[in-house]
Amino acid sequence: VLRLLGLAAEQLLLQLSDLGFQSLDLLGQSFILLDQLRDLGLLLADHLFKLSRLFFPDSLAFDRTGMLCPPVVDLPAEFN
């Protein structure tokens, strides 16, 4: 009986170890996805800022870093 309990405990520990490694792998993948989402959010913020400057060039605006940007006098070449 004790030998069977020992084997069952060993199997349980192996399964828990496998689950631990799988959870660490999933955690690493989630950090990669969060990093990619952050990059997409920053890219979207940049594009929205450029669009707002295109349609409202006379207004003051803050860029994504929090810097105050003066009104646009001449549009950049990328909008021509």
C-alpha positions in Angstrom: 0.0 0.0 0.0 2.8 2.4 0.9 4.5 1.7 -2.4 1.3 2.5 -4.3 1.0 5.7 -2.4 4.6 6.6 -3.2 4.1 5.9 -6.9 0.9 8.0 -6.9 2.6 10.8 -5.1 5.5 10.7 -7.6 3.1 10.8 -10.5 1.3 13.7 -8.9 4.5 15.6 -8.5 5.5 15.0 -12.1 2.1 16.3 -13.3 2.4 19.3 -11.1 5.9 20.0 -12.4 4.6 19.7 -16.0 1.8 22.1 -15.2 4.3 24.5 -13.6 6.4 24.5 -16.8 3.3 25.0 -18.9 2.1 27.9 -16.8 5.5 29.5 -17.1 5.5 29.1 -20.8 2.0 30.6 -21.0 3.1 33.5 -18.8 6.0 34.2 -21.1 3.7 34.2 -24.1 1.3 36.5 -22.4 4.1 39.0 -21.7 5.1 38.9 -25.4 1.4 39.5 -26.4 1.2 42.4 -23.9 4.3 43.9 -25.3 2.9 43.7 -28.9 -0.4 45.2 -27.8 1.5 48.1 -26.2 3.4 48.7 -29.4 0.2 48.6 -31.4 -1.3 51.1 -29.0 1.6 53.5 -29.4 1.4 53.2 -33.2 -2.3 53.9 -33.1 -1.7 56.9 -30.8 0.9 58.3 -33.2 -1.5 57.9 -36.2 -4.4 59.4 -34.4 -2.2 62.3 -33.3 -1.1 62.9 -36.9 -4.7 62.7 -38.1 -5.8 65.2 -35.5 -3.0 67.6 -36.6 -4.1 67.1 -40.2 -7.7 68.0 -39.6 -7.2 70.5 -36.8 -3.9 72.2 -37.6 -4.7 75.4 -35.6 -5.3 73.7 -32.3 -2.9 73.0 -29.5 -2.3 69.3 -28.9 -0.4 67.0 -26.7 1.6 64.2 -28.3 1.8 60.7 -26.7 4.7 61.7 -24.5 2.7 64.5 -23.0 4.6 67.3 -24.8 2.5 70.3 -25.9 2.7 70.8 -29.6 2.1 74.2 -31.1 -0.3 74.7 -34.0 0.9 73.5 -37.4 2.0 76.3 -39.7 2.9 74.1 -42.7 1.8 70.5 -43.0 4.7 68.0 -43.2 5.6 66.6 -46.6 4.0 63.2 -45.7 0.5 64.9 -45.8 1.0 66.4 -49.3 
